[in-house]
Amino acid sequence: MHSWIGWLIVAAVLGVAELLTTTLAFGLIAVAALAAAVVGAFHLSFALQLIAFAVAAGAGLVFVRPIALRHIKQPPQLRTGTAALVGRTAIVLEEVTDHSGRIRIDGEEWSSRTYVDDSPAIPVGAKVDVMQIKGATALVYPRE
């Protein structure tokens, strides 16, 4: 059997291990095994194949993996849907109590209630901050 076939088998096994663990380590080592397979396909010595494998694996684990992990763990840059409304300022259209009320957020009317139970009513025309969205109701807190 040619050595490059062995490297392809190693790469396939490591690829499956990466799919099962999602650590990014096995995937990068699988890419290193592919690099060694390419070197083996040119019928170069097994020592050069091992060097190609070690260099590619080291470069992947030292340089690529930390960058990839940082990008994976970042929160999404763009908030959409109701999550985009949290933190916005709204105007009270109908007195807001801990049971009912209406506000306008960016031109849209929303049912609302106070964020803190048993807090005083927020009068019409007051500015409020949207703290949370529960279903179709905005939970608001009066602006200081």
C-alpha positions as CSV (number, residue, x, y, z in Angstrom):
1,M,0.0,0.0,0.0
2,H,1.3,3.5,-0.8
3,S,1.9,5.8,2.1
4,W,-0.4,8.5,0.9
5,I,-3.3,6.1,1.1
6,G,-2.5,5.6,4.8
7,W,-2.4,9.3,5.3
8,L,-5.8,9.7,3.6
9,I,-7.3,7.0,6.0
10,V,-5.8,8.8,9.0
11,A,-7.3,12.1,7.7
12,A,-10.7,10.5,7.3
13,V,-10.6,9.0,10.8
14,L,-9.6,12.4,12.3
15,G,-12.3,14.1,10.3
16,V,-14.9,11.8,11.7
17,A,-13.5,12.4,15.2
18,E,-13.8,16.2,14.6
19,L,-17.4,15.8,13.6
20,L,-18.1,13.9,16.9
21,T,-16.2,16.3,19.2
22,T,-16.3,19.7,17.4
23,T,-13.1,20.8,19.1
24,L,-11.4,22.1,15.9
25,A,-8.2,20.2,16.9
26,F,-9.0,16.9,15.1
27,G,-10.0,18.8,12.0
28,L,-6.8,20.7,11.9
29,I,-4.8,17.5,12.4
30,A,-6.8,15.9,9.6
31,V,-5.7,18.7,7.3
32,A,-2.1,18.1,8.4
33,A,-2.6,14.4,7.4
34,L,-3.9,15.6,4.0
35,A,-0.7,17.6,3.6
36,A,1.4,14.6,4.4
37,A,-0.7,12.6,1.8
38,V,0.1,15.2,-0.8
39,V,3.8,14.8,0.0
40,G,3.4,11.0,-0.1
41,A,1.7,11.2,-3.5
42,F,4.9,12.7,-5.0
43,H,6.7,9.6,-3.7
44,L,8.9,11.6,-1.3
45,S,10.4,9.9,1.7
46,F,8.4,9.0,4.8
47,A,10.6,11.4,6.8
48,L,9.5,14.3,4.7
49,Q,5.9,13.2,5.0
50,L,6.3,13.2,8.8
51,I,7.9,16.7,8.7
52,A,5.0,18.0,6.5
53,F,2.5,16.5,8.9
54,A,4.2,18.0,12.0
55,V,4.6,21.4,10.5
56,A,1.0,21.6,9.2
57,A,-0.4,20.2,12.5
58,G,1.7,22.6,14.6
59,A,0.8,25.6,12.4
60,G,-2.9,24.7,12.5
61,L,-3.0,24.2,16.3
62,V,-0.8,27.2,17.2
63,F,-2.1,29.8,14.7
64,V,-5.4,28.8,13.2
65,R,-7.3,27.2,16.1
66,P,-7.1,30.2,18.5
67,I,-8.3,32.6,15.8
68,A,-11.1,30.2,14.8
69,L,-12.2,29.8,18.5
70,R,-12.3,33.6,19.0
71,H,-14.6,34.0,16.0
72,I,-16.9,31.1,17.0
73,K,-17.3,32.5,20.6
74,Q,-18.2,36.1,19.5
75,P,-21.8,37.2,20.0
76,P,-23.7,37.9,16.8
77,Q,-22.9,41.4,15.5
78,L,-26.5,42.1,14.4
79,R,-29.5,41.8,16.6
80,T,-32.7,41.0,14.8
81,G,-36.4,40.6,15.6
82,T,-37.5,41.5,19.1
83,A,-33.9,41.3,20.4
84,A,-33.2,44.5,18.4
85,L,-35.8,46.4,20.4
86,V,-34.2,45.8,23.8
87,G,-32.4,48.9,24.9
88,R,-34.4,51.2,22.7
89,T,-36.2,54.3,23.9
90,A,-40.0,54.5,23.5
91,I,-42.8,57.0,24.1
92,V,-45.8,56.2,26.3
93,L,-49.1,56.4,24.4
94,E,-51.4,55.0,27.1
95,E,-50.5,55.0,30.8
96,V,-48.2,52.1,31.6
97,T,-48.9,50.1,34.7
98,D,-47.8,46.7,35.9
99,H,-50.8,45.2,34.1
100,S,-51.3,47.2,30.9
101,G,-50.2,50.1,28.7
102,R,-49.2,51.2,25.2
103,I,-45.9,52.5,23.9
104,R,-44.4,53.6,20.5
105,I,-41.1,52.1,19.6
106,D,-39.7,53.4,16.3
107,G,-43.1,54.1,14.9
108,E,-44.7,50.8,16.0
109,E,-47.2,50.5,18.8
110,W,-46.6,47.8,21.4
111,S,-48.6,46.7,24.4
112,S,-46.5,47.2,27.5
113,R,-46.2,47.0,31.2
114,T,-43.7,48.1,33.8
115,Y,-40.5,46.1,34.1
116,V,-40.7,46.1,37.9
117,D,-43.9,44.9,39.5
118,D,-45.7,47.3,41.9
119,S,-43.9,50.3,40.4
120,P,-45.8,53.5,39.9
121,A,-47.7,54.1,36.7
122,I,-45.8,55.8,33.9
123,P,-47.7,58.8,32.4
124,V,-48.6,59.5,28.8
125,G,-45.8,61.2,26.9
126,A,-43.0,59.9,29.2
127,K,-39.9,58.4,27.7
128,V,-39.1,54.8,28.7
129,D,-36.4,52.2,28.0
130,V,-37.4,48.8,26.6
131,M,-35.8,46.3,29.0
132,Q,-37.3,43.1,27.7
133,I,-39.8,41.7,25.2
134,K,-42.1,38.9,26.4
135,G,-44.3,37.7,23.6
136,A,-46.0,40.8,22.2
137,T,-45.5,42.9,25.3
138,A,-42.6,45.2,26.0
139,L,-41.4,45.5,29.6
140,V,-40.3,49.1,30.1
141,Y,-38.6,51.2,32.7
142,P,-39.0,55.0,33.0
143,R,-36.1,57.0,31.9
144,E,-34.3,59.0,34.5
